Amino acid sequence: MGFFSFLKKKPVEVVNQVEKSSLIVFEQLFEANDEYLTKLATDLINGKPLVINLEKLEIDDANKIIAFLSGVVYAINGEIIEISRTIFLFGDEDLFKDGSIKKFIDNL
Protein backbone atom coordinates (compact mmCIF):
# COMPACT_ATOMS: atom_id res chain seq x y z
CA MET A 1 0.00 0.00 0.00
CA GLY A 2 1.38 3.30 -1.06
CA PHE A 3 1.04 6.65 0.59
CA PHE A 4 -1.62 7.82 -1.92
CA SER A 5 -3.50 4.53 -2.16
CA PHE A 6 -6.63 6.17 -0.78
CA LEU A 7 -6.85 8.18 -4.02
CA LYS A 8 -7.50 5.10 -6.13
CA LYS A 9 -11.01 5.07 -7.43
CA LYS A 10 -13.16 2.07 -6.90
CA PRO A 11 -14.43 0.49 -10.10
CA VAL A 12 -17.86 1.76 -11.04
CA GLU A 13 -20.34 -0.61 -12.58
CA VAL A 14 -21.96 0.98 -15.62
CA VAL A 15 -25.43 -0.22 -16.39
CA ASN A 16 -26.74 0.39 -19.88
CA GLN A 17 -30.29 1.63 -19.40
CA VAL A 18 -32.79 2.69 -21.99
CA GLU A 19 -35.44 5.16 -20.99
CA LYS A 20 -38.82 3.50 -20.92
CA SER A 21 -40.38 6.13 -23.17
CA SER A 22 -37.74 5.64 -25.86
CA LEU A 23 -39.27 2.28 -26.74
CA ILE A 24 -42.33 2.64 -28.93
CA VAL A 25 -44.57 -0.26 -29.85
CA PHE A 26 -45.89 -0.07 -33.44
CA GLU A 27 -48.70 -2.48 -34.26
CA GLN A 28 -50.95 -3.19 -37.21
CA LEU A 29 -53.89 -5.04 -35.68
CA PHE A 30 -55.96 -7.56 -37.61
CA GLU A 31 -58.26 -8.75 -34.81
CA ALA A 32 -59.29 -7.78 -31.29
CA ASN A 33 -57.60 -10.66 -29.47
CA ASP A 34 -58.14 -10.17 -25.70
CA GLU A 35 -54.85 -11.80 -24.73
CA TYR A 36 -52.87 -9.61 -27.10
CA LEU A 37 -54.76 -6.47 -26.00
CA THR A 38 -53.79 -7.27 -22.42
CA LYS A 39 -50.14 -7.48 -23.48
CA LEU A 40 -50.41 -4.09 -25.21
CA ALA A 41 -52.06 -2.65 -22.10
CA THR A 42 -49.19 -3.98 -19.97
CA ASP A 43 -46.68 -2.33 -22.32
CA LEU A 44 -48.58 0.94 -22.00
CA ILE A 45 -48.70 0.69 -18.21
CA ASN A 46 -44.95 0.03 -18.20
CA GLY A 47 -44.35 3.31 -20.04
CA LYS A 48 -44.06 2.16 -23.65
CA PRO A 49 -46.03 4.38 -26.03
CA LEU A 50 -48.23 2.52 -28.51
CA VAL A 51 -48.85 3.46 -32.12
CA ILE A 52 -51.78 1.35 -33.27
CA ASN A 53 -53.04 1.03 -36.84
CA LEU A 54 -56.67 -0.12 -36.93
CA GLU A 55 -57.10 0.08 -40.71
CA LYS A 56 -57.58 -3.67 -41.26
CA LEU A 57 -60.21 -4.13 -38.53
CA GLU A 58 -63.97 -4.31 -38.59
CA ILE A 59 -65.54 -1.25 -36.97
CA ASP A 60 -66.74 -3.21 -33.91
CA ASP A 61 -63.25 -4.61 -33.25
CA ALA A 62 -61.67 -1.17 -33.70
CA ASN A 63 -64.16 0.33 -31.23
CA LYS A 64 -63.42 -2.44 -28.72
CA ILE A 65 -59.67 -1.81 -28.92
CA ILE A 66 -60.03 1.97 -28.62
CA ALA A 67 -62.40 1.61 -25.65
CA PHE A 68 -60.11 -0.85 -23.87
CA LEU A 69 -56.91 1.14 -24.41
CA SER A 70 -58.72 4.38 -23.55
CA GLY A 71 -59.48 2.91 -20.13
CA VAL A 72 -55.83 2.07 -19.65
CA VAL A 73 -54.78 5.56 -20.74
CA TYR A 74 -57.27 7.08 -18.31
CA ALA A 75 -55.90 4.94 -15.47
CA ILE A 76 -52.32 6.12 -16.09
CA ASN A 77 -53.28 9.78 -16.69
CA GLY A 78 -52.12 9.49 -20.29
CA GLU A 79 -53.35 10.84 -23.59
CA ILE A 80 -54.48 9.61 -26.97
CA ILE A 81 -53.56 11.39 -30.18
CA GLU A 82 -55.27 10.62 -33.47
CA ILE A 83 -52.49 10.57 -36.07
CA SER A 84 -54.85 9.68 -38.90
CA ARG A 85 -58.37 8.30 -39.17
CA THR A 86 -57.15 4.78 -38.33
CA ILE A 87 -53.82 5.36 -36.54
CA PHE A 88 -53.63 6.36 -32.87
CA LEU A 89 -50.85 7.12 -30.40
CA PHE A 90 -51.47 6.04 -26.80
CA GLY A 91 -49.05 7.19 -24.11
CA ASP A 92 -48.62 7.95 -20.43
CA GLU A 93 -48.33 11.46 -19.02
CA ASP A 94 -44.50 11.42 -19.11
CA LEU A 95 -44.58 11.12 -22.90
CA PHE A 96 -46.52 14.36 -23.28
CA LYS A 97 -44.86 16.51 -20.57
CA ASP A 98 -42.58 18.62 -22.74
CA GLY A 99 -44.89 18.86 -25.75
CA SER A 100 -42.34 17.52 -28.24
CA ILE A 101 -44.53 14.57 -29.28
CA LYS A 102 -47.45 16.86 -30.11
CA LYS A 103 -45.13 19.12 -32.14
CA PHE A 104 -43.77 16.09 -33.97
CA ILE A 105 -47.27 14.82 -34.79
CA ASP A 106 -48.41 18.29 -35.90
CA ASN A 107 -45.45 18.46 -38.31
CA LEU A 108 -46.43 15.15 -39.92
Backbone as numpy.savetxt, mean C-alpha at the origin, in Angstrom:
# Nx Ny Nz CAx CAy CAz Cx Cy Cz
46.21 -4.77 24.95 45.38 -3.60 24.95 46.26 -2.36 24.95
46.00 -1.52 23.99 46.77 -0.29 23.89 46.14 0.81 24.71
46.87 1.90 24.77 46.43 3.05 25.54 45.12 3.64 25.00
44.97 3.65 23.66 43.77 4.23 23.03 42.76 3.16 22.60
42.79 2.02 23.20 41.89 0.94 22.79 40.42 1.28 23.03
40.14 2.19 23.92 38.75 2.58 24.17 38.16 3.36 23.00
39.01 3.83 22.07 38.53 4.58 20.93 38.04 3.69 19.79
38.33 2.41 19.88 37.88 1.50 18.82 36.37 1.42 18.82
35.83 1.54 17.65 34.38 1.48 17.52 33.93 0.03 17.48
32.81 -0.20 18.11 32.22 -1.52 18.06 31.56 -1.69 16.69
31.61 -2.89 16.14 30.96 -3.10 14.85 29.46 -2.83 14.96
28.95 -2.17 13.95 27.53 -1.84 13.92 26.86 -2.73 12.89
25.79 -3.36 13.30 25.05 -4.21 12.37 24.12 -3.32 11.54
24.25 -3.41 10.23 23.42 -2.62 9.34 22.31 -3.51 8.82
21.11 -3.06 9.01 19.95 -3.82 8.56 19.36 -3.09 7.37
19.21 -3.80 6.28 18.64 -3.20 5.07 17.13 -3.23 5.21
16.54 -2.05 5.39 15.10 -1.97 5.55 14.50 -1.18 4.40
13.34 -1.61 3.99 12.59 -0.91 2.96 11.38 -0.31 3.65
11.12 0.95 3.37 9.94 1.57 3.96 8.70 0.83 3.48
7.76 0.66 4.39 6.56 -0.10 4.03 5.79 0.54 2.89
5.78 1.87 2.82 5.00 2.53 1.78 5.69 2.52 0.42
6.97 2.07 0.38 7.65 2.04 -0.90 7.28 0.79 -1.71
6.56 -0.11 -1.10 6.11 -1.32 -1.78 4.66 -1.13 -2.19
4.41 -1.15 -3.48 3.06 -0.96 -3.98 2.60 -2.25 -4.63
1.40 -2.65 -4.32 0.82 -3.86 -4.90 -0.05 -3.43 -6.08
0.28 -3.93 -7.27 -0.51 -3.66 -8.48 -1.23 -4.95 -8.84
-2.54 -4.88 -8.99 -3.32 -6.08 -9.30 -4.38 -5.81 -10.36
-4.47 -6.73 -11.30 -5.57 -6.79 -12.26 -6.46 -7.93 -11.77
-7.64 -7.61 -11.28 -8.50 -8.64 -10.73 -9.46 -9.17 -11.78
-9.69 -10.49 -11.73 -10.58 -11.16 -12.66 -11.80 -11.76 -11.97
-11.76 -11.85 -10.63 -12.87 -12.35 -9.86 -12.76 -11.81 -8.43
-13.87 -11.87 -7.71 -13.91 -11.38 -6.34 -13.73 -12.55 -5.38
-12.56 -13.12 -5.36 -12.22 -14.26 -4.52 -12.01 -13.76 -3.08
-12.81 -14.24 -2.14 -12.75 -13.76 -0.75 -11.38 -13.97 -0.11
-10.78 -15.11 -0.36 -9.47 -15.40 0.22 -8.41 -14.42 -0.29
-8.45 -14.13 -1.58 -7.48 -13.21 -2.14 -7.76 -11.77 -1.69
-9.03 -11.40 -1.55 -9.37 -10.07 -1.04 -8.86 -9.88 0.38
-8.93 -10.93 1.17 -8.41 -10.87 2.53 -6.91 -10.65 2.53
-6.20 -11.29 1.60 -4.75 -11.08 1.47 -4.45 -9.63 1.09
-5.22 -9.09 0.13 -5.02 -7.69 -0.26 -5.32 -6.75 0.91
-6.35 -7.06 1.69 -6.67 -6.24 2.86 -5.54 -6.27 3.88
-4.94 -7.45 4.06 -3.81 -7.57 4.98 -2.63 -6.74 4.49
-2.36 -6.77 3.19 -1.30 -5.93 2.63 -1.58 -4.46 2.92
-2.80 -4.05 2.72 -3.20 -2.66 2.96 -3.04 -2.29 4.43
-3.46 -3.15 5.31 -3.32 -2.91 6.75 -1.85 -2.82 7.14
-1.00 -3.58 6.47 0.44 -3.56 6.75 1.17 -2.41 6.07
0.42 -1.50 5.45 1.03 -0.29 4.91 1.40 -0.32 3.45
1.03 -1.36 2.74 1.32 -1.43 1.30 0.16 -0.83 0.52
0.42 0.22 -0.24 -0.65 0.78 -1.07 -1.06 -0.23 -2.15
-2.33 -0.19 -2.53 -2.85 -1.08 -3.56 -3.32 -0.27 -4.75
-2.91 -0.67 -5.93 -3.47 -0.14 -7.16 -4.22 -1.30 -7.79
-5.53 -1.16 -7.87 -6.40 -2.24 -8.32 -7.08 -1.86 -9.62
-6.98 -2.76 -10.61 -7.65 -2.57 -11.89 -8.86 -3.52 -11.90
-10.04 -2.95 -12.01 -11.29 -3.72 -11.97 -11.93 -3.88 -13.35
-11.20 -3.56 -14.39 -11.71 -3.52 -15.75 -12.32 -4.84 -16.22
-11.77 -5.96 -15.82 -12.20 -7.27 -16.30 -13.31 -7.90 -15.47
-13.83 -7.17 -14.48 -14.83 -7.73 -13.57 -16.25 -7.37 -13.97
-17.17 -8.23 -13.56 -18.58 -7.90 -13.64 -18.85 -6.79 -12.64
-19.87 -6.00 -12.87 -20.16 -4.85 -12.02 -20.41 -5.24 -10.56
-21.09 -6.36 -10.32 -21.35 -6.81 -8.95 -20.06 -7.17 -8.21
-19.14 -7.86 -8.91 -17.86 -8.20 -8.29 -17.03 -6.96 -8.02
-17.03 -6.02 -8.95 -16.29 -4.77 -8.75 -16.83 -4.01 -7.54
-18.15 -3.95 -7.42 -18.77 -3.27 -6.28 -18.43 -3.96 -4.96
-18.39 -5.28 -4.96 -18.04 -6.04 -3.77 -16.62 -5.71 -3.33
-15.69 -5.68 -4.28 -14.29 -5.40 -3.97 -14.12 -3.98 -3.44
-14.76 -3.03 -4.10 -14.65 -1.63 -3.66 -15.25 -1.47 -2.27
-16.38 -2.09 -2.02 -17.01 -1.99 -0.70 -16.13 -2.60 0.39
-15.57 -3.77 0.10 -14.72 -4.45 1.09 -13.47 -3.63 1.39
-12.75 -3.22 0.34 -11.52 -2.46 0.55 -11.80 -1.07 1.11
-12.96 -0.51 0.81 -13.34 0.78 1.40 -13.47 0.66 2.92
-14.00 -0.45 3.38 -14.10 -0.68 4.82 -12.74 -0.77 5.47
-11.80 -1.43 4.79 -10.44 -1.53 5.31 -9.80 -0.15 5.35
-9.96 0.61 4.28 -9.39 1.97 4.21 -9.97 2.84 5.33
-11.26 2.73 5.57 -11.89 3.49 6.64 -11.27 3.12 7.99
-11.06 1.83 8.21 -10.52 1.35 9.49 -9.10 1.85 9.74
-8.33 2.07 8.69 -6.94 2.53 8.87 -6.78 4.02 8.60
-7.90 4.74 8.52 -7.89 6.19 8.26 -7.18 6.52 6.95
-7.39 5.69 5.96 -6.74 5.89 4.67 -7.61 6.65 3.69
-7.23 6.57 2.44 -7.96 7.24 1.37 -8.02 6.35 0.14
-8.97 6.68 -0.73 -9.10 6.01 -2.02 -9.06 7.10 -3.08
-8.25 6.86 -4.10 -8.18 7.79 -5.22 -8.57 7.04 -6.48
-9.49 7.60 -7.24 -9.88 7.02 -8.52 -8.91 7.52 -9.57
-8.10 6.62 -10.09 -7.11 6.98 -11.12 -7.79 7.06 -12.47
-8.64 6.08 -12.74 -9.47 6.09 -13.95 -10.81 5.46 -13.55
-11.66 5.26 -14.51 -12.99 4.70 -14.22 -12.91 3.31 -13.58
-11.88 2.55 -13.88 -11.77 1.18 -13.38 -10.50 0.93 -12.56
-9.68 1.94 -12.33 -8.43 1.77 -11.58 -8.46 2.67 -10.35
-8.17 2.05 -9.19 -8.24 2.77 -7.92 -6.97 2.56 -7.13
-6.59 3.60 -6.37 -5.46 3.53 -5.44 -6.03 3.55 -4.03
-5.69 2.54 -3.24 -6.09 2.44 -1.85 -4.83 2.58 -1.00
-4.85 3.44 0.01 -3.66 3.59 0.84 -3.99 4.08 2.24
-3.03 3.88 3.15 -3.23 4.35 4.52 -2.90 5.84 4.62
-3.13 6.42 5.78 -2.95 7.86 5.93 -1.51 8.31 5.73
-0.53 7.45 6.03 0.88 7.82 5.84 1.21 8.08 4.37
0.55 7.37 3.49 0.80 7.52 2.06 0.41 8.91 1.55
-0.58 9.51 2.17 -1.14 10.76 1.68 -0.70 11.99 2.48
0.15 11.81 3.49 0.52 12.91 4.38 1.11 14.12 3.66
2.10 13.89 2.82 2.80 15.03 2.22 2.18 15.52 0.91
1.18 14.83 0.40 0.49 15.26 -0.80 1.17 14.90 -2.11
2.31 14.23 -2.06 3.04 13.92 -3.29 2.31 12.90 -4.16
1.60 11.96 -3.54 0.85 10.97 -4.32 -0.26 11.66 -5.10
-0.97 12.56 -4.46 -2.07 13.27 -5.15 -1.51 14.10 -6.30
-0.37 14.75 -6.10 0.25 15.52 -7.18 0.65 14.61 -8.34
1.21 13.45 -7.99 1.61 12.49 -9.01 0.41 12.02 -9.83
-0.67 11.68 -9.16 -1.89 11.22 -9.83 -2.46 12.34 -10.70
-2.50 13.56 -10.18 -3.02 14.69 -10.95 -2.22 14.94 -12.23
-0.92 14.66 -12.19 -0.07 14.86 -13.36 -0.21 13.76 -14.40
-0.82 12.64 -14.00 -1.05 11.55 -14.97 -2.11 12.00 -15.92
